[in-house]
């Protein structure tokens, strides 16, 4: 997170916060290469050209959506709509009326919002400062997702249901992954997380970005989540066991019902926030990525079940990265067809896909070519010709492919970024169906000697091993940022995305020397490809640690104790227990975790809590794990709380048991030391309205209690319930800011002192 530094003037002088050095003037927002190329593709009618270009030059507004389980999301959305929006509806600043947040009309249930307010208003207007603080803390706990509007589209069109096996092939940084998780968890309640029978396998080729992905996904804890670190274009086959009619089992490839391909692209659709594209864009950016995009989509096609659905998307308006990719993939796999989604999200303004386009291969877009043959007969340098393929051009049957069923989003239509989406369906005519049917009809279990030994010989698969992860794949994705602070995620200014960086797309060759790949695979098999993660190990249901957790927390026999796993080096004592659903367990048990580069699986539910002097260490239920565990906890063992006691728990780190009101004090004093759950009932309490029961974990020591949620979650809870951050951390933060502020400076709140 970048912070303001002292200027070069007087000692201690602060740089004015509204000064920006990273923005460019509108007069500089011009790139003739880009304009010439767009015009050659006829992406918008001539009469719309000026409006389109003017929209490109406007800063992108801030958009966010209310995330999490549907009941919690609707409750929080009501707070925004009924409490914050009215208080922001008549705000004037320096004589100008400031518009409040408005709901994005096409997003289901009104759970997405559009907001565009100058930064100085956020700092100086009391009403907007309060709303900004609310957004900051709710984002920290995962109830708000800062996400560009068009980025929300692909998961909606994927139409994931709780039983689906879903895959996100290029998942980082994770905002779309979170949407898919929410769809898997559609049956969650306000207090409990369901264990869906489906799966979300989220993948990214960059190891560091997978950890950002894990961080984002952890905001909605799911036993159905797995994260892998592999090259999406060459994703290996994953094996699972499935029962046979004879009562045995056989090993089959894992195929998916839904796959999202939000592929690496040149990112010209993000030009409203990635200002560097104005100067850097040139046609070979998209040309170079075309081959990678095709390979990712083709791999997705091979991993999909019959009647399954793929959503392909980019934050580019370049047809070489969009329609050309779809056309080439459809030609290679005729079992697929484009789905007409024009009736979906009726309030979304969109344009149909193109059936013709004219690629360019020079850096200035001076010349475009109608056909591949025309290009090859030109005087273009042979090294450039080698980077282009017939697939960059429209095929002869482009009209019959129904490319108009794909979706183009232009900035001037609804004040968004540029985006492209295509929905593909696999028909029952899929190749290989008869072979799979023959396998399913085989009633005999395979002899042990004939089964694939995937753990012992990972190269037994027909698919090539993934390329080593140290080969960089520069990419731009619409909602991608470096790992942000929460202030960056929810800053209300469009220019708050200054942490984003746009790297010019590499000129990727569409063919790779097979000898080089062979050497890379050999090197990877020798050194493990740099994969350093620990393996997951499932505990036996009678494991003493697990039995102790079940006994102390009064968990019933329905709890899936055979699906509890640990992740630690061999011989180390377990410090955390995770929970996975059946399909996640199936994948882990039947695959070598190093081969599939498994980075995360399931969700953490218990953690070891060291006791005080002379005490015995115990495992406690985690705040994020509580909704998963709650359906299995004996309701009679849950302590009933009250709002006065909750306020005491929020205000202090370790309040003494004697400080609580009699009924609650007597209830907790009757309990042994260790982990407990408290229920605060819904209803009106001292001016605070709880729309649903609030379940929270506490830890009881000999003389005190601790609310076992992190500081940021506690601050978010305080703001939501009491209208102010009354936590110790919040009070200390305000005191520190006040002490640091000079006599001529306005005092900011603690959460606003962390500047972008």
N, C-alpha and C positions, 0 to 999 in steps of 0.2 A: 504494500500500500504506500503510494507516494504521499509524502507530507510536505507542507510548506516549510521552506527554510528561510533563514534570515537573508535579507537583501544585502547588496554591496554598499548601501548608503550608511546612515548613522548606525552605530552599534546597537544591536538589538532590534533594529527596525524590522517590521513585518511587511512582507509583500502583500499588497491589497488582494483580498481573496477573489475578487471578481476579475482580476487580470488573467488572461489566458495567453499562452505563447504557442499552443499546439494547434490553434484553429487557423484556417485560411479564409481570406476575404472571398466574397461571392464572385468578385471579378476574376479570381484565380481558379474558380471552380469550372474548369473547362479542360476538355481533353478531346482534341479533334479526331484522334484515332478511335476513341470510344464512340463519339457522335457519328462518325462516318460508318463505322461498323453497324451500329444500331439501325441507322437509316437504311443500310443495304439489306438488313433482315426484315424491314417493314414491321417491326415489333409493335408500333402504334401507328394509327392513321396520321397523315401529314397534318391535318387540322388539330391534332392533339399534341404535336411535337413540342411546342413552346411550353404548354402546361406541364408536360412530362418532365422536361429539362428543369423547369422552375421548381418542381417538386423534388428533384434530385438535389437541388441546392439548399433545400430547407433542412434544418436540423431535425433529427428524428425524435418524436415525442417519447416520453417514458410510458411503458405499458407493463402491467403486472397482472397476475391472476391469483385468485385465492385457491390454495392448494390443500392437500390432505384428504381425509375421508369426507364423503359428501355431506354428512350431518354437521361435522365441525366446520366445513367450508361454508355451508349455507348460514350457519350461526354467525361466523365471522363476517360474512358478506353483509349480513343484516346490520352489524355494528357499523360497517363502513357506510352503508346506504342510509341508515336511520339516525346515526349519531354524528359521524364525521362530515358527510356531504352537506347536511343542513348548516352545520357550523362554518362551512367553507363557501357557502353559496352567495354571501353578500360581503365578501372581503374586498376591500380596496387598498391599494398600496401606491403611494405617491400619485394619487388621483386617478389611478387606473384600476378597473374592476378585474380581479383575478378569477378565472374560471375554476370551478371545483372539478374533481375527478368525474369522468363519465364512463358508463359501462360500454364495452365494445359490443355492438348490436348483434353480431353473428355468433358470439361465443355462448355455448349452452348455459342456461340458468343464470346468465348475467354475471358469471364468476370472473370475468376479465375486465380490466379497467385501463383507461387512457388518461394520461395526466401530463400537463405541460406547464411548468411554473418556473420562473427564473430563480436561480440559486439564492439571490439576496432576499427574496420573499420568504424562502424557507427558513432563513436565519433570523429574520426580523419580524415576521408576522407571527404573533402568538398562536393563532389558530393553525397555521400551516406548520409551525414548529411542533405542535402537539401531534398533528397527523403524521409528520415525518418520523417522529420518535416511535409512534405506534407501528409504522411500516418497518422501521429498522429492526425492532425486536421481534415482530411476528415473522420477519424473514429469517432471523437467526434460528427460530425454532421450527421453520419449515412450513408455516401456515401461509406465507406469501412467497410467490416465485416471481422475481424480476425476469421477464422474458419478453422478447419482441413479439408483437401480435402474430406475424406470419409464421413464426416458429411454433406457435401453438397448433397450426393446422395439421401437420402429418399425423400426430397421435390420434386426433379426432377422426380422421379418415381411415385410420387403421382399424377402428371399431373392435378393440380388444375386449374380450369377456373373461370372467374369472377362471374358466376352465382352459383357456387357450395357452398353447406353448408359443411364446413370443420371443423375438430376437431383435435387438437394436445393434446393428452391425458396426456403426461408427458413432458411439454413444456419447463420448465426452463433449461438452462439460456436464451434461446430464439433465437439462431441463425437460427435454422430450422423454427421456427415460422415466423421470418422475411422473409425467402424465400417464405413461403406459402402466406404471405401478399402481397409480390411482384407479385405473380401469380394472386391473386385476383384483383390486381390493374394493370393488363396488359394493360388496356386502358388509363392509366394516360398519360398525356403529360408532356413536360419539365417544364411547369409552373403550371399546374392544376392537382389536384387529383380527380379521378372519385369517384362516390359513387356506388360501386358494389352492385348488388342485392344479392350477396352471403354473407356468414358469415364465420369468423374464430373464433371458441371457443377454446381458449388456456387454458389449465388446468395444475396445479401442486399441489401436496399434501402438499408442504411446504409453509407456509404463507410468510416467508421472501423471499423465492426464487420467489414467484409470483411478488413481487415488483421489483426484478431484471428483470424479464420477461417483466413487464410493461415498465421499463426504456428502455430495448432493443427494444421493439416493437414501442415505441413512436418515434423512428427515421424515421418510415414511418407512419405518422398519418393516421388512417383509421376509418371511421364511421362504418366499418363492423367487428370490433374487440370486443370480450368480453374475460375477464380473470376470471376464477373461481379457487377456492382453495379447491379441493376435492380429495378423494381417487379414483384414476382412476379405480381400480379393482372393485369398488362398486359404480360407478357413477350413480346418481339418474336420473330418467326420467324427462326431461324438457318438459313442455307443451306449445303449441302454438295454436292460433286460426286460423282456415282455413275456407274459405267460402264454403257454400253448394250450390247445384244447385238451391235451392229455394230462394237464396238470403240472407240466414241467415249465421250462423257460428257455428262451433263445435270445441271442444277441442281435439287435437290429440297429440301424442308424437312427439317431434322433432327428426327426423332421418337425418343422414348425408350422403352426396355423397362421401366424402373422409375423412379417419381417419388415422392419423399418430400415431403409437405406438412405440416410441423410448424409450423402457422400461428400468427400473433400471437393472443393470447387474453387474457382478463381475469385468468387466473392464480390463481383461487381454489383450485385444487388444490395450490398451493405454500404454503398458509397456515401449514404447520408450520415453514417457515423464513423466509417473508416476513411477519413479524409485523404490519407495517403494514396488511395486508389485513383484519385483525380490525376495524380502525376505519374503513377506507375503502370496503369493498365495498358496492355497491348494484346493483340489477338492470340499470340502463342500461349498466353496464360491458360486459356481454356483448351486450346488444341493439345497442349501437353498433358492435361489431366483426363482427356477423353478416354484413353485406353484403360486407365485405372478405374474410372467410373463404370465402364462396361464390364470389366472383370468382377467388380464388386456386385453389380446387379446380376450377372450370370451365376455367380456363386450363390447368391440369395435364391435364385430360381431353382438351383439344384438342392437346396436345403428345405424347400417348401413342400408341404403336403398337397395332395390333390384338393382342389377347391379352396386352397389357402390364398392369402392376400399379401401383396407386397406394396408398400408405399415408398416411392422413390422421390427424393426432394433435394433441391439445391438452393442456395442463396445467390443464384446467378440468373441473369436474363439471356445468356448466350445459348442459342439453340444447339451449338456443337456439344455443350455439356448437358443438354436437356433432351430435346426431341431426337437428336442424332443418337444419343445413348439408348433411348427407348427403342428406336427403330432397329438398331443393330442387335440389341438383345432379343427382340421379338423375332427377328430373322433367324437367330441362332436357336431359339426355343419356341417353336410354333404352338406349344401347349398352353401358351399364355395369351391373354387378350386384355386390352385396356377397358377399365370400368368407367362408365359414364357417371360422374358424381356431380353433375351440374345442378341436380335438385337438392344436394346436401348443403347445409348452412346457407339457406336462401338469401340472407341479408349480406352475405359476403360478395363484394364486387370483384369479379375476375374476368379474364379473357381466355378464349380457347387456345390450345396449343397450335403451333405452326406446322404446315405441311410442306413448306419449302423454305430453304435458307441458303445463304451463299458464304461459305467459309472464306477467310482470308489467312494468308500465311506470312505476310510481311509485317514488319513492326509498326508501320504507319497506317495500316488498313487502306492503303491507296487502291488496292486491287482486290476484288473478290472474284470467285470462280463458280460458275453454275454447276460444273461437274468435276469429278475427280480426273477424268481424262483431259479436260481442258487445263486443269492445274498441272498435270504431269507433262503436258506439251508446252508449258510456258517456260520462260527463261529463269524461273526461280532456282536458287542454288540447290544443288543435289542434297546437301545435308539437311536442308529444310524439307525437301520432298520426302526424305526418308522418315520424317516424323509424322507424316500425314498418311492416312489410310482411306480406302473408299468409304469406310464407316463414318467419316467426318461429314459426308455429303448425304442429301436425301436419297433414299433408295427409289428405284423406279415405281414401286408399289406404295409410296408414302401415303397416298390418299386412302387406300384400302386399309391401312393400319389404324385409322380413326385417331390420329394424333390430336385432333381437335377435342378429344375427350380429356386430354391433360389440361392442367390449370396454370395460367400465368397471372401473377399478382404484380401490378405496377404501382409505384409510389403515389401517383396522382389520383388513383381511384378511391383510396380510403385512408390516405395519410399513413402509409406503412413503408417498410423496406420492399425491395424487389424479391420475388420468390417464384419457384416453380415446383409443382407437385404432379405426380402421375400415380394412379392406382392401377395395379395389375392383378388379375385373377388367374389362378391356375385351373384349367378345365380338367374334366375327367379323362381327356384323351392323353394324359401325361405319359411320356415315355417311361418304361420301367414298371408300369402299373401291373402288368401281368406277372412280372417277376416277384413283386411284393405280394401279390395275391397268392402265388404259389407258395411263398414262404409262410404266409398266414395259415394256409390250409395244411401245412405239414404238422401232423399231430405228434410226431415223435420229438423228444428232446435230443439235441445234438450230443453226441459223445464228447466227453471232456477233451479227448485228443484232437477233435476236429474244430474246436472253437478257436476264434481269433484271440491270440494272446496279446491284446493291445498294450497291456502294461509292460510286457517284456520286450516287445518289438514294435515300437511306434511307427516304423517305416512300412508296416504291413499294409497300410491303407493305400487305396488307389489314388487318393488325392495327394498332391505334393505337400511336403511339409511347409509351414508358413515361413516366409522370409524372415531373416533375423531382424530384431527390433531396433538395431543400431543404424539401420538404413533410414534416413529422414524422409518423411512424406509431408512436405509443407502443404498446408491446407488452410482454407478459411471456411468457417461455418457461421451461419447467421447469428447465432446467439453465443458464440464462443468468446470467452475472455480468459485472461490469465486468472489464476485463482483469486477471486475478489474478496474484499472485505464486505461486510453487509452494507456499510455506508455506500460503497460503490454499487452494490446491487440495487439499492432502492433510492439512490439519489434522484431527485425529481427532474434534473436537467438532462436533456439529450446528450450534452457533451460530457456527462458523467462517465462515459465509456472510454475515457482517456487511457485507461489501463489496457485497452485492446490494442493489439498490434496486427497489422496486415503484412504478411510476407508475400512478395510476388510469387506466383505459382511457378514451380520448376518446370522446365521443359522436359517432361517425362517421356522417355522412349516407350513405344507401345510393345516392343519386343525386348526381351532380356536374354543375354548370352546364357545358354543352358549350362555351360561349364562353370560360369561364375556362380549360378544358383547351386550347382552341385557342391562346389567348394564351400559355399556359405552353409549349406546343410550339414556338411561334414564338420565344419568348425562349430556349428551350433550343437551337434550331438556330442562334441567333445567337452565343451565348456558349459552346456546347459542353457546357452543363449542368454546368460546373464540373469536368469530368473531366480530370485532369492527368497521367494515367499515360502512360508512354512506350510506343511500339509495339514489337511483337515482329517481328524480321526473321530469316528463315532464311538460314543461311550456305550457300554453295555447297560441295559435297563437296571441292572442291580449294582451299578457302580456306586461305591460309598458316597462320593461327592454328590452325585445326582440324587440319591436317596435322601441325603441330608437336606438338600434344597427342597425336595418335595415334602418332607416331614415338617420342616420349620415354617414353610409358607402355606401349609395345609392345601396342597395341590392334589386334586382327585385323580382317580385311576384312568380317566379319559385322556389325560395329558400324554402326548406322543413321545414318551421317554426314549423310545428307540431311535428317535430322530435328533437327539441332542449330540452335538459334536464340540470338540475342542480344537484349538489351533496353537500349538506351541512346539518348540524343538523337542525331539525325543529325550525323555528323561527329566524334562522340566515339569514342575508342578503346574497344574492347570490354574489359570487366573481368570479366565472368562469362559462361559458356556454359551454356545450358539444353538439356535433351533432352525431346522430346515424342514421343508415339506417332503413328500414322498418322491417327487420327480427329481428334486435337487439331490436327495440321497442316492437315488438311482444313478445319476450322472457321476457323482463323486466316487461311489463304490466301483463303478465299472470303467473308469478312465484314469489314466496316469495324470495327476494334477499338474506335473511339470510340462507334459506334452500339450495339454490344453491351456497351459499358463493361467491357472485358476488364481485369481487375485482376491476374490471375496465370494462368500456363499452364506446364505441364510442371514439371520439377524441375531445380534448379541442380546441375550436375555438376563444372564446372571453374571456378576463380577465378584471377585474375592474382596472382602472387606477386612482389613487388619484390625484386630481388637486392641484395646488399650493395654496397659501394663498388667500382665498376669491373666489377660483374657484370651479366649480362643478365637482364632480367625473364623469368619463365617462367609458364606456367599449371600449376597443381597440381590434383590430384583432391581434392574436398572429402570430409570425413568422411561427410556425409549423402548424397553422390553416389556414394561408393564401391560400395555394394551394387548400384547400377544399372550401373556400369561394369564391375564384376568379371567377369561372364560373358564379356566380350570381351577380357580381358587374358591375354596369354600366361602360362600357369602357371609356365613356367621362369624368368620374370623376377621372380617374387614371392620376396622374401627370407624365409627360414625364421628365426623367432625362438625365444626360450626365455623362461621365466617370470622368470628373474633379470634379463634385459634389459628385459622388460616392466615389472618393478617399478622399474627405474632410470628408464625413460621416464615412468612415472607420477609418481614422486617429484620429478623436477626439470623445469624448463622447457626448459633447453638443455644436457643432459648432453654432455660431450665424448666423441668416438668412442673415445678411449683408455680411458674408464671401463667399457667393456663387456667381457664375457667374450670370449675369443679367437675362437671360431668366428663369433659374430655380428659382432664388430668387423672381422674380416677380410672378411666378406661385404659390409658397408656401405662399408668403405674402398675396395673394388673398384668401387663405383658412382660415377657422376658426381654432381655437385651437382644438386639438384632433387627432384622428387616421386617417392616410391617406396611400395610396398605391402609390408607384413610380415604373414606368416601365423604365428600361434601355434597349434600343433597341439592337438587335443582330447586329453584324458586327465588323469591325476593328475600334478601337478607341484608338488613342495615343499608338499604339503598343500592345494594349490588344485586344484579339479576343473573342467576345461573340458569342457562337454557337447558342444561343437561347435568347429570351427576358428574362431579369432578373427582377423578381418582388419582391419588398421588402417593408415591412411596416415601416412607420416612425411615430413619434409623434411630433406634433408641439405645442410648448408652446408659450408664448407671444413673445419671442425674439430669440428662438433657436430651433434647430431640433435634434432629436435623432433617430438613426437607431435602430429599435426595434428587434434586434436579440442578442443572448447572446454572451459573449466574445469569446468563442471557435468557434462558428459559424462565427463570424466576422474575427477571425484569419485565419480560413480555407478559407474564401472568399478572404482575402487579399493575401494569398499564391497562390491561384489559379489564381487570376487576375493580381497581381502585382509582383509575384515572390518572395515576402518577407513579413514577418509579420510587417506591418507598423502601426498596431493598438497601442493605448496607452498602453494596457496591455502587448503587445509584447515588446515594447520599455522598459517599466518598468521592465519586467522580465529579459531582457538582462542586464540592468543596475545593478540589484540586484545580478545577478550571477557574473558579473565582479567585483563588490565590495567585494563579499565573497571569490572569488578565491585567493589563496595564490600565492606568487611569483613563486613557483615551479610547479604550477598546470596549466594544459591547461584549457582555458576558454571554457565552454560549453554553448550552447544556452539555453534559458529559458526552452524550452520544454524538453531538454535532461537533465536538472538538477534534474528532478524527477526520481530517480533511482528506479529500481524494488526492 
